[in-house]
Amino acid sequence: MADPARARKLADRIKVIVAETLEQRIKDPRVGFVTITDARVTGDLHDATVYYTVYGSDEDKLGTAAALESAKGVLRSEIGRQTGVRFTPTLTFVADAVPENAAAIDDLLRQAQQADAAVHEQAAAATYAGEADPYRKPRDLDDEAQDGADDAQDEELEA
């Protein structure tokens, strides 16, 4: 098993090589507006997975996937030539799901924001069920003196 740092460096180098080769050497008209987002290499450096995104319709995505599969040999030989490793890793192309996941998260955040706005509107129009401040407060000395005077007057009236 190779050093994880070496596998990471090789993956980064593969990502750059694949992106440059797609831009400069692959002239397949099926390749759409493709972006290489990530590459990962197994610990034994024998398999590489390259993640990509395609801007466009589903037809563009399917065409790009077919073009990448057909260009796999050219890309692998270019990786072998530029990296100089003993065994050139096999390539697997995987469509990256990050844009779809990001769109789903944006939708969820938008729904949460609308729900918060509805709660704030209800809170603005709401009134207290009881008093505005339902907590007991310590009595003031003036209030106690007044209460004592009221009690004394009540006793005098009763007598």
Sine and cosine of phi, psi and omega as CSV:
sin_phi,cos_phi,sin_psi,cos_psi,sin_omega,cos_omega
0.00,0.00,0.70,-0.71,-0.05,-1.00
-0.99,0.14,0.24,-0.97,0.05,-1.00
-0.91,0.42,0.73,-0.69,0.00,-1.00
-0.86,0.52,-0.55,0.84,0.03,-1.00
-0.91,0.41,-0.62,0.78,0.03,-1.00
-0.92,0.40,-0.65,0.76,0.04,-1.00
-0.89,0.46,-0.64,0.77,0.02,-1.00
-0.91,0.42,-0.69,0.73,0.02,-1.00
-0.90,0.44,-0.67,0.74,0.02,-1.00
-0.90,0.43,-0.64,0.77,0.03,-1.00
-0.89,0.46,-0.68,0.73,0.05,-1.00
-0.89,0.46,-0.66,0.75,0.00,-1.00
-0.92,0.40,-0.63,0.77,0.04,-1.00
-0.89,0.45,-0.65,0.76,0.01,-1.00
-0.86,0.51,-0.71,0.71,-0.01,-1.00
-0.93,0.38,-0.69,0.72,-0.04,-1.00
-0.90,0.44,-0.71,0.71,0.00,-1.00
-0.89,0.46,-0.69,0.72,0.00,-1.00
-0.89,0.46,-0.71,0.71,0.00,-1.00
-0.92,0.40,-0.66,0.75,-0.02,-1.00
-0.92,0.39,-0.64,0.77,0.05,-1.00
-0.88,0.47,-0.61,0.79,-0.04,-1.00
-0.96,0.27,-0.63,0.78,-0.16,-0.99
-0.99,-0.16,-0.63,0.78,-0.17,-0.99
-0.96,-0.29,-0.48,0.88,-0.07,-1.00
-1.00,0.07,0.90,-0.45,-0.04,-1.00
-0.94,-0.34,0.38,0.92,0.00,-1.00
-0.93,0.37,0.82,-0.57,-0.02,-1.00
-0.93,0.37,-0.25,0.97,0.01,-1.00
-0.97,0.24,-0.33,0.94,0.01,-1.00
-0.94,0.34,0.89,-0.45,0.01,-1.00
-1.00,0.02,-0.43,-0.90,0.03,-1.00
-0.99,0.17,1.00,0.01,-0.14,-0.99
-0.96,-0.27,0.60,-0.80,0.07,-1.00
-0.81,-0.59,0.79,-0.61,0.08,-1.00
-1.00,0.09,0.92,-0.40,-0.10,-1.00
-1.00,-0.05,-0.54,0.84,-0.06,-1.00
-0.31,-0.95,0.34,-0.94,0.12,-0.99
-0.60,-0.80,0.63,-0.77,0.02,-1.00
-0.73,-0.69,0.65,-0.76,-0.01,-1.00
-0.88,-0.48,0.66,-0.75,0.04,-1.00
-0.91,0.41,0.26,-0.97,-0.05,-1.00
-0.88,0.48,-0.49,0.87,0.01,-1.00
-1.00,0.02,0.06,1.00,0.05,-1.00
0.90,0.44,0.40,0.92,-0.03,-1.00
-0.98,-0.18,-0.35,0.94,-0.02,-1.00
-0.76,-0.65,0.70,-0.72,0.05,-1.00
-0.83,-0.56,0.71,-0.70,0.08,-1.00
-0.94,-0.35,0.82,-0.58,-0.03,-1.00
-0.93,-0.37,0.84,-0.55,0.00,-1.00
-0.99,-0.15,0.65,-0.76,-0.04,-1.00
-0.61,-0.80,0.36,-0.93,0.13,-0.99
-0.80,-0.59,0.47,-0.88,0.01,-1.00
-0.80,-0.60,0.78,-0.63,0.07,-1.00
-1.00,0.03,0.84,-0.54,0.02,-1.00
0.60,-0.80,-0.29,-0.96,-0.06,-1.00
-0.99,0.15,0.03,-1.00,0.03,-1.00
-0.91,0.42,-0.55,0.83,0.06,-1.00
-0.89,0.46,-0.67,0.74,0.03,-1.00
-0.89,0.46,-0.64,0.77,-0.01,-1.00
-0.92,0.40,-0.68,0.73,0.02,-1.00
-0.91,0.41,-0.67,0.74,0.03,-1.00
-0.89,0.45,-0.66,0.75,0.02,-1.00
-0.92,0.40,-0.64,0.77,0.03,-1.00
-0.88,0.47,-0.67,0.74,0.02,-1.00
-0.92,0.40,-0.64,0.77,0.00,-1.00
-0.92,0.40,-0.63,0.78,0.03,-1.00
-0.91,0.41,-0.63,0.77,0.04,-1.00
-0.90,0.44,-0.64,0.77,-0.02,-1.00
-0.96,0.28,-0.43,0.90,-0.01,-1.00
-1.00,-0.05,0.11,0.99,-0.07,-1.00
-0.84,0.54,-0.65,0.76,-0.01,-1.00
-0.91,0.42,-0.70,0.71,0.01,-1.00
-0.89,0.45,-0.69,0.73,-0.02,-1.00
-0.91,0.42,-0.66,0.75,-0.01,-1.00
-0.91,0.41,-0.67,0.74,0.01,-1.00
-0.92,0.40,-0.59,0.81,0.04,-1.00
-0.92,0.39,-0.63,0.77,0.05,-1.00
-0.89,0.46,-0.70,0.72,0.02,-1.00
-0.89,0.46,-0.64,0.77,-0.02,-1.00
-0.93,0.38,-0.67,0.74,-0.10,-0.99
-0.99,0.10,-0.43,0.90,-0.03,-1.00
-1.00,-0.06,-0.54,0.84,0.03,-1.00
0.96,0.27,0.35,0.94,0.04,-1.00
-0.97,0.23,0.38,-0.93,-0.05,-1.00
-0.91,0.42,-0.70,0.71,0.00,-1.00
-0.86,-0.50,0.88,-0.48,0.03,-1.00
-0.97,0.24,0.80,-0.60,-0.05,-1.00
-0.90,0.43,0.55,-0.84,0.12,-0.99
-0.96,0.29,0.52,-0.85,-0.07,-1.00
-0.96,-0.28,0.66,-0.75,0.14,-0.99
-0.77,-0.64,0.79,-0.61,0.00,-1.00
-0.98,-0.20,0.75,-0.66,-0.01,-1.00
-0.77,-0.64,0.78,-0.62,0.07,-1.00
-0.93,0.37,0.80,-0.60,-0.05,-1.00
-0.97,0.25,0.72,-0.69,-0.05,-1.00
-1.00,-0.07,0.12,0.99,-0.06,-1.00
-0.87,0.49,-0.71,0.70,-0.01,-1.00
-0.88,0.47,-0.63,0.77,0.02,-1.00
-0.93,0.38,-0.65,0.76,0.03,-1.00
-0.91,0.43,-0.64,0.77,0.02,-1.00
-0.90,0.43,-0.64,0.77,0.04,-1.00
-0.91,0.42,-0.64,0.77,0.03,-1.00
-0.91,0.42,-0.65,0.76,0.03,-1.00
-0.91,0.41,-0.65,0.76,0.06,-1.00
-0.86,0.50,-0.67,0.74,0.04,-1.00
-0.89,0.46,-0.69,0.73,0.02,-1.00
-0.90,0.43,-0.65,0.76,0.05,-1.00
-0.90,0.43,-0.62,0.79,0.03,-1.00
-0.90,0.43,-0.68,0.74,0.03,-1.00
-0.90,0.44,-0.66,0.75,0.02,-1.00
-0.90,0.43,-0.61,0.79,0.02,-1.00
-0.91,0.41,-0.65,0.76,0.04,-1.00
-0.91,0.42,-0.64,0.77,0.03,-1.00
-0.91,0.42,-0.64,0.77,0.05,-1.00
-0.90,0.44,-0.65,0.76,0.02,-1.00
-0.89,0.45,-0.65,0.76,0.03,-1.00
-0.90,0.43,-0.64,0.77,0.03,-1.00
-0.91,0.41,-0.65,0.76,0.02,-1.00
-0.91,0.42,-0.60,0.80,0.05,-1.00
-0.90,0.43,-0.68,0.74,0.04,-1.00
-0.91,0.41,-0.62,0.78,-0.01,-1.00
-0.93,0.37,-0.55,0.84,-0.01,-1.00
-0.92,0.38,-0.56,0.83,-0.04,-1.00
-1.00,-0.04,-0.03,1.00,-0.08,-1.00
-0.99,0.13,0.45,-0.89,0.08,-1.00
-0.84,-0.54,0.29,-0.96,-0.02,-1.00
-0.95,0.30,0.55,-0.84,0.03,-1.00
-0.96,0.28,-0.56,0.83,0.02,-1.00
-0.86,-0.51,-0.72,-0.69,0.05,-1.00
-0.97,0.25,0.33,-0.94,0.00,-1.00
-0.92,0.39,-0.56,0.83,0.03,-1.00
-0.82,-0.58,0.99,-0.10,-0.13,-0.99
-0.99,0.16,0.03,1.00,-0.09,-1.00
-1.00,0.03,0.54,-0.84,0.04,-1.00
-0.95,0.31,0.58,-0.82,0.02,-1.00
-0.87,-0.49,0.50,-0.86,0.06,-1.00
-0.90,0.43,0.58,-0.81,-0.02,-1.00
-0.97,0.26,0.56,-0.83,0.09,-1.00
-0.99,0.15,0.44,-0.90,0.03,-1.00
-0.90,0.43,-0.57,0.82,0.01,-1.00
-0.90,0.44,-0.64,0.77,0.01,-1.00
-0.91,0.41,-0.62,0.79,0.00,-1.00
-0.93,0.38,-0.65,0.76,0.02,-1.00
-0.90,0.44,-0.66,0.76,0.02,-1.00
-0.91,0.42,-0.66,0.75,0.02,-1.00
-0.90,0.44,-0.64,0.77,0.04,-1.00
-0.89,0.45,-0.64,0.77,0.02,-1.00
-0.93,0.37,-0.63,0.78,0.03,-1.00
-0.90,0.44,-0.64,0.77,0.01,-1.00
-0.91,0.42,-0.64,0.76,0.01,-1.00
-0.91,0.42,-0.65,0.76,0.03,-1.00
-0.91,0.42,-0.62,0.79,0.02,-1.00
-0.89,0.45,-0.64,0.77,0.00,-1.00
-0.92,0.40,-0.62,0.78,0.00,-1.00
-0.92,0.39,-0.60,0.80,0.01,-1.00
-0.93,0.36,-0.55,0.83,-0.01,-1.00
-0.96,0.29,-0.51,0.86,-0.05,-1.00
-0.99,0.14,0.00,0.00,0.00,0.00
